[in-house]
Amino acid sequence: MNPCDLIMVLSSLASMAAGVFLPQLAAPLSAMPRLILIFMLFMSFLAVGAEELRKETRAMAAPLCLLTFYRLALLPILCLAVFRLIMPQFALGAFLLGAAPVGVMAAVFSLMLGANTALILVANIATSLLLPLSLPAMLSLTDSALRLLGLAPLNLPPHLELGHMGLSLAVTILLPFVAAHFTRMYWNRLRCSLLRHQFPLLTVAIAVSNISIFSNYGGLLRQSPSFILQALGAACLLCVLMTLAALPITRHMTRQTRLAFLISFGVINNVLLMIVCMEFFSATEALMAAAYLAPLYVLLFYYRLCTRDPART
């Protein structure tokens, strides 16, 4: 086991527990989840500039388009269908997390495991920038299609305004993208220093964010531990489902690209979707998104196993 793997997993799990059982720690951190998310997006955008993004997109057009289409369009529908059969209470949460962009930590995992990091970096940027358009569109189209087919529609909140949600996402994502662009242009020494210390910076950021996130639901979780167990079970099932969904389409890819797809399907930006759920959806969807942090970091051990056993990838 790599020491970095252990540090990342233990710090994440410990900070979740601290948020639940020591909510007083999070009193000054109420605004931190969104700010830390912006910082994490900023860090991911620092690695690839606009010109490099265009260059890498042309070089990897086919796998990038395939990965983006599966991540933002097909995967949420698959997750919705499976969860409606198995855990209907969490079907909307599964749909939202299935439509999430590639996570910021995917590139960190890739560097640790030797996957196709360039593809993951570009996919992270592409799926993140497309999310303000793709998520409202997928919600609207899926809900309309279910109604036309005579099936139960999505359980959307009656007050939900998809345009408002898209605008909120656009601000949260475009602000760090623009900041990273100017940092690359005018403060390259700062950029290099931040990227050199990427792992400790992101590890601390995630721990602080976890404390703040889980403290919001600490009272509910202490009063109804069965609910968090259900949310955690739903998150684990979703993690397994999305990881397995990558296997059929990666069968004939190179080892590095297969591993990149596996990481991109399992390591999602659940914090971004959790903030969306807290603002526009119910506690059920928000808690499922928060609970996804547990299986997300355990995935690192599976990916490490894949690098040792090529047959698994």
Salt bridges, closest charged atoms under 4 A:
ASP5 OD1 - ARG304 NH2 2.93
GLU51 OE1 - ARG54 NH2 2.61
GLU52 OE1 - ARG184 NH2 2.34
ASP143 OD2 - ARG147 NE 2.99
GLU279 OE1 - ARG34 NH2 2.86
ASP309 OD2 - ARG312 NE 3.38
